[in-house]
Amino acid sequence: MTETGQNRIWVLADDRPGNVNQAVGVAEAMAYPFERIDISYSSAARLPNFIRRASLLGITPRSREKLHAPWPELVIAAGRRTAPVARWIKRQSGGKTRICQIMRPDGGEKDFDLIAVPAHDGVKPSENVLEIPGAPHRISETRLVLEGKAWQGKFHGMPHPLIALIVGGSTKKTTFTAAMARDVTKTAINAARNSGGSLLVTTSRRTGRDNESLMAGLLEKSGVPFHLHGWNSTDDNPYFGFLALADILIVTGDSVSMCCEACAAYGGVYIYAPDGIAAPRHRRLHQNLFDRGYARPLGQGAPSGDAQGPAKLEVFRHPSLQPARLVAQRCLELIGERG
């Protein structure tokens, strides 16, 4: 069957939260109803896309059952592993379904109506390639206002400036060391102490238990007012509240998503990226954000520590980084709508 149905937009959501947030962020920015299709993978998903091509090879039988006519007008997907599925849907629709792929599909590029890639990926320009200044996300100005109202009572009375320390951790290719954990925490403590402010600290599952304990110990001894939300905490996660309320944000440079989400917020963003914490493509992203005025390097990308003296961070304003809107506008054009 080749008809398209009432669900105009499908979002292919896989098992990587970063991919899902990018795809859902674009769909939300379109301001149209959409259906989320959760995709699970089999071991065949590890095969390169020139083998998987336009097929359902590599996804589980349960996921396959969700993919049937009536087909949508638009599919939004993110990440290499969803690309063959999006191509397959387009073929089943007789070419009527438009497909938007976020990040490089690694094969079959001509099948995609739109490929949205961050500028730091260095993809060769093409008619169906849209270069965007960072990764799409779900942090809109409206959400920041709502989150700020929801969380402001929790941090009422903490002295300003509020400095958020958002810590990622190790990746497949890099290691977040104890020295890095100590360094970035001391830098944040010095900044709060020098400004008479407070710290809002959150960690990631990638931070590591030992690093998290080290950071907690430093904060306890600092004498600086702070709120720490550890990865294993059962309390409500204040991450979005931190983004909404912080006057200054310090974010580790190991995560594209964290850096871009921080740059959507109102506070001045400083990226902590010493040698060994970030892959080359992450460093290209950092430089792109610095060049466009969204963020500044913390210690010029080198460990700051006590040897360089107390950290002095400025409260500065920057535009809200909203790459999802750029992609959403092009997607609306694909289905015949003008924003």
Phi, psi and omega per residue, in radians:
M1 nan 2.534 -3.088
T2 -2.129 0.100 -3.129
E3 -1.271 2.689 3.015
T4 -1.801 2.658 -2.992
G5 -1.879 -2.917 -3.085
Q6 -1.304 -0.442 3.085
N7 -1.354 1.665 -2.982
R8 -1.187 -0.511 -3.022
I9 -2.270 2.276 2.974
W10 -1.965 2.440 2.981
V11 -1.965 2.109 3.069
L12 -1.478 1.994 -3.051
A13 -1.953 2.011 -3.122
D14 -1.694 -2.776 -3.027
D15 -1.620 0.225 3.121
R16 -1.971 1.922 -3.064
P17 -0.947 -0.631 3.136
G18 -1.080 -0.731 3.089
N19 -1.123 -0.795 -3.105
V20 -1.070 -0.797 -3.125
N21 -1.048 -0.652 3.139
Q22 -1.172 -0.818 -3.114
A23 -1.177 -0.776 3.133
V24 -1.156 -0.646 3.117
G25 -1.036 -0.708 3.096
V26 -1.160 -0.778 3.134
A27 -1.061 -0.749 3.125
E28 -1.115 -0.649 -3.137
A29 -1.194 -0.372 3.082
M30 -1.290 -0.369 3.123
A31 1.077 0.639 3.027
Y32 -2.144 2.650 3.018
P33 -1.055 2.530 3.097
F34 -2.520 2.775 3.119
E35 -1.957 2.238 3.107
R36 -1.572 2.180 3.110
I37 -1.921 1.894 -3.124
D38 -1.368 2.257 -3.079
I39 -1.983 2.229 3.028
S40 -1.972 2.622 -3.005
Y41 -1.963 2.674 2.938
S42 -1.786 3.114 -3.099
S43 -1.088 -0.422 -3.122
A44 -1.181 -0.246 3.107
A45 -1.146 -0.304 3.108
R46 -1.276 -0.295 -3.140
L47 -1.118 2.580 3.105
P48 -1.136 2.709 -3.051
N49 -1.234 -0.303 3.068
F50 -1.250 -0.265 3.017
I51 -1.614 -0.765 -3.118
R52 -1.218 -0.622 3.082
R53 0.905 -2.419 3.094
A54 -1.659 1.534 -3.039
S55 -2.756 3.046 3.046
L56 -1.772 0.243 3.073
L57 -1.075 2.205 3.115
G58 1.778 -0.041 3.055
I59 -2.018 2.696 -3.004
T60 -1.287 2.759 3.099
P61 -0.980 -0.698 3.131
R62 -1.084 -0.677 3.103
S63 -1.177 -0.662 3.134
R64 -1.075 -0.620 -3.118
E65 -1.093 -0.423 -3.114
K66 -1.391 -0.236 -3.002
L67 -1.819 1.688 -3.118
H68 -2.701 2.871 3.087
A69 -1.144 2.680 0.059
P70 -1.270 2.432 -3.060
W71 -1.480 2.654 -3.119
P72 -1.367 2.908 3.019
E73 -1.332 -0.510 -3.057
L74 -2.504 2.379 2.979
V75 -1.997 2.276 3.044
I76 -1.995 2.211 -3.120
A77 -2.459 2.789 3.136
A78 -2.445 2.434 3.094
G79 1.662 2.646 -3.049
R80 -1.014 -0.689 -2.976
R81 -1.278 -0.391 3.115
T82 -1.452 -0.293 -3.014
A83 -1.043 -0.809 3.110
P84 -1.060 -0.591 3.131
V85 -1.156 -0.788 3.122
A86 -1.069 -0.740 3.115
R87 -1.096 -0.699 -3.138
W88 -1.107 -0.750 3.126
I89 -1.062 -0.743 -3.141
K90 -1.067 -0.712 -3.139
R91 -1.187 -0.682 3.134
Q92 -1.134 -0.500 -3.139
S93 -1.455 0.052 -3.077
G94 1.241 0.454 3.131
G95 1.476 0.043 -3.117
K96 -1.340 -0.582 3.132
T97 -1.266 2.256 3.037
R98 -1.525 2.539 -3.129
I99 -2.221 2.299 3.090
C100 -2.002 2.111 3.127
Q101 -1.930 2.222 3.085
I102 -1.710 2.208 -2.995
M103 1.376 2.896 -3.024
R104 -1.127 2.293 3.116
P105 -1.385 -0.285 3.132
D106 1.002 0.881 3.061
G107 2.385 2.472 3.092
G108 1.202 0.542 -3.044
E109 -0.976 -0.566 -3.101
K110 -1.207 -0.338 3.127
D111 -1.288 -0.353 -3.020
F112 -1.540 2.344 3.088
D113 -1.326 -0.486 3.117
L114 -2.643 2.276 3.018
I115 -2.105 2.003 -3.124
A116 -1.757 2.074 -3.080
V117 -2.265 2.416 3.058
P118 -1.098 2.580 -3.105
A119 -1.001 -0.554 -3.070
H120 -1.270 -0.169 3.117
D121 -1.365 -0.325 3.066
G122 1.137 0.662 3.132
V123 -1.354 2.465 -3.140
K124 -1.102 2.289 -3.130
P125 -1.032 2.543 3.120
S126 -2.736 2.890 -3.081
E127 -1.072 -0.579 -3.103
N128 -1.776 0.237 3.132
V129 -1.855 2.215 3.061
L130 -1.956 2.087 3.108
E131 -1.549 2.243 -3.091
I132 -2.169 2.689 -3.047
P133 -1.507 1.023 -3.138
G134 2.224 -3.073 -3.101
A135 -1.568 2.411 3.032
P136 -1.062 2.667 -3.126
H137 -2.656 -3.022 -3.051
R138 -1.980 0.284 -3.062
I139 -1.669 1.601 3.089
S140 -1.621 2.900 3.086
E141 -1.081 -0.654 3.121
T142 -1.087 -0.759 3.134
R143 -1.122 -0.670 3.122
L144 -1.087 -0.704 3.108
V145 -1.092 -0.816 -3.118
L146 -1.137 -0.746 3.135
E147 -1.169 -0.660 3.107
G148 -1.070 -0.747 3.117
K149 -1.154 -0.645 -3.102
A150 -1.217 -0.542 -3.009
W151 -1.876 -0.168 -3.019
Q152 -1.095 -0.542 3.118
G153 -1.176 -0.558 -3.130
K154 -1.112 -0.610 -3.063
F155 -1.914 0.258 3.114
H156 -1.080 2.333 3.125
G157 1.650 -0.255 3.057
M158 -1.276 2.259 -3.061
P159 -1.140 2.512 3.076
H160 -1.575 2.706 0.075
P161 -1.296 2.520 3.005
L162 -1.459 2.125 -3.114
I163 -1.944 1.995 3.115
A164 -1.543 2.283 3.039
L165 -1.962 1.920 -3.063
I166 -1.916 1.946 -2.972
V167 -1.949 2.223 3.033
G168 -1.587 -1.975 3.132
G169 2.803 -2.632 -3.067
S170 -1.300 2.615 3.049
T171 -2.145 -3.060 3.125
K172 -1.084 -0.510 -3.034
K173 -1.932 -0.193 -3.092
T174 -2.337 2.773 -3.117
T175 -2.132 2.232 3.040
F176 -1.555 1.830 -2.993
T177 -1.504 2.907 3.055
A178 -1.066 -0.639 3.123
A179 -1.092 -0.690 3.108
M180 -1.173 -0.766 3.126
A181 -1.033 -0.764 3.129
R182 -1.133 -0.774 -3.059
D183 -1.128 -0.856 -3.083
V184 -1.223 -0.569 3.106
T185 -1.206 -0.771 3.105
K186 -1.106 -0.657 3.111
T187 -1.090 -0.763 3.119
A188 -1.149 -0.709 3.114
I189 -1.080 -0.807 3.123
N190 -1.052 -0.711 -3.129
A191 -1.127 -0.747 3.122
A192 -1.165 -0.727 -3.121
R193 -1.120 -0.772 -3.093
N194 -1.190 -0.510 -3.098
S195 -1.707 -0.105 -3.076
G196 1.264 0.409 -3.070
G197 -1.763 -2.839 -3.077
S198 -2.281 2.838 3.136
L199 -1.995 2.385 2.996
L200 -2.038 1.936 -2.950
V201 -2.074 2.331 3.042
T202 -2.411 2.534 -3.119
T203 -2.044 3.065 -3.098
S204 -2.087 2.884 3.032
R205 -1.074 -0.374 -3.128
R206 -1.505 -0.132 -3.108
T207 -1.144 -0.704 -3.121
G208 1.692 2.433 -3.079
R209 -1.070 -0.745 -3.114
D210 -1.136 -0.746 3.121
N211 -1.129 -0.672 3.131
E212 -1.133 -0.708 3.106
S213 -1.140 -0.701 3.102
L214 -1.042 -0.817 -3.127
M215 -1.099 -0.753 -3.138
A216 -1.073 -0.698 3.120
G217 -1.108 -0.746 3.116
L218 -1.108 -0.712 3.138
L219 -1.147 -0.730 -3.141
E220 -1.074 -0.641 -3.096
K221 -1.483 -0.180 -2.958
S222 -1.289 -0.526 -3.023
G223 1.390 0.039 3.129
V224 -1.604 2.361 3.067
P225 -1.041 2.339 -3.119
F226 -2.651 2.785 2.957
H227 -2.256 2.134 -3.121
L228 -1.974 2.165 3.016
H229 -1.950 1.824 3.133
G230 -1.395 2.801 -3.074
W231 -1.018 -0.673 -3.067
N232 -1.547 0.097 -3.132
S233 -1.126 2.487 3.089
T234 -1.614 -0.041 3.086
D235 -1.254 2.799 3.059
D236 -0.993 2.404 -3.096
N237 -1.314 2.092 -3.095
P238 -1.566 0.242 -3.029
Y239 -0.907 -0.860 -3.105
F240 -1.217 -0.536 3.027
G241 -1.128 -0.695 3.076
F242 -1.026 -0.822 -3.134
L243 -1.040 -0.702 -3.067
A244 -1.272 -0.601 -2.938
L245 -1.812 -0.332 -3.035
A246 -1.205 2.419 3.013
D247 -1.419 -0.544 3.116
I248 -2.373 2.436 3.085
L249 -2.151 2.243 2.992
I250 -1.889 2.149 -3.103
V251 -2.252 2.388 3.095
T252 -1.285 2.553 -2.968
G253 -1.529 0.301 -3.088
D254 -1.459 -0.229 -3.052
S255 -2.166 2.137 3.055
V256 -1.076 -0.775 -3.100
S257 -1.078 -0.808 -3.113
M258 -1.088 -0.742 -3.141
C259 -1.098 -0.766 -3.098
C260 -1.245 -0.651 3.087
E261 -1.141 -0.693 3.097
A262 -1.077 -0.670 -3.110
C263 -1.295 -0.173 3.007
A264 -1.417 -0.354 -3.069
A265 -1.352 3.062 -3.052
Y266 -1.463 -0.545 -3.023
G267 -1.275 2.813 3.073
G268 -1.197 2.309 -3.024
V269 -1.821 2.286 3.027
Y270 -2.116 2.225 -3.117
I271 -1.769 2.171 3.118
Y272 -1.635 1.932 -3.055
A273 -2.478 1.215 3.055
P274 -1.221 2.925 3.101
D275 -0.980 2.316 3.065
G276 1.721 -0.181 -3.087
I277 -1.643 -0.378 -3.000
A278 -2.312 2.468 3.053
A279 -1.271 2.834 -3.122
P280 -0.960 -0.688 -3.132
R281 -1.189 -0.552 3.065
H282 -1.155 -0.691 3.129
R283 -1.133 -0.617 3.081
R284 -1.149 -0.665 3.057
L285 -1.078 -0.834 -3.133
H286 -0.950 -0.837 -3.096
Q287 -1.105 -0.669 3.106
N288 -1.081 -0.729 3.119
L289 -1.193 -0.664 3.093
F290 -1.116 -0.820 -3.072
D291 -1.095 -0.558 -3.095
R292 -1.581 -0.020 3.075
G293 1.454 0.194 3.126
Y294 -1.390 -0.473 -3.047
A295 -2.625 2.942 3.066
R296 -2.282 2.643 3.096
P297 -1.284 2.479 3.056
L298 -1.610 1.967 -3.095
G299 1.157 0.497 3.132
Q300 0.989 0.573 3.089
G301 1.340 0.196 3.129
A302 -2.079 2.685 3.109
P303 -0.953 2.312 -3.086
S304 -1.581 -1.061 3.043
G305 1.039 -3.138 -3.140
D306 -1.262 -0.369 -3.065
A307 -1.112 -0.494 -3.126
Q308 -1.592 0.057 3.138
G309 1.517 3.098 -3.096
P310 -1.074 2.453 3.101
A311 -1.306 2.408 3.063
K312 -2.185 1.890 -3.099
L313 -1.952 2.400 -3.131
E314 -1.621 2.556 2.922
V315 -1.435 2.053 3.115
F316 -2.352 2.766 -3.125
R317 -1.864 2.660 -3.132
H318 -2.636 2.838 3.053
P319 -1.102 2.726 3.056
S320 -1.406 2.120 -3.108
L321 -1.296 2.002 -3.044
Q322 -2.320 1.156 -3.142
P323 -1.121 -0.488 -3.118
A324 -1.049 -0.584 -3.127
R325 -1.178 -0.619 3.110
L326 -1.127 -0.733 3.130
V327 -1.214 -0.731 -3.121
A328 -1.043 -0.698 -3.139
Q329 -1.087 -0.741 3.109
R330 -1.179 -0.621 3.108
C331 -1.144 -0.695 3.084
L332 -1.067 -0.662 3.094
E333 -1.142 -0.607 -3.137
L334 -1.124 -0.591 -3.124
I335 -1.761 0.281 3.007
G336 1.453 0.321 3.109
E337 -1.942 2.494 3.108
R338 -1.981 2.210 -3.140
G339 -1.342 nan nan
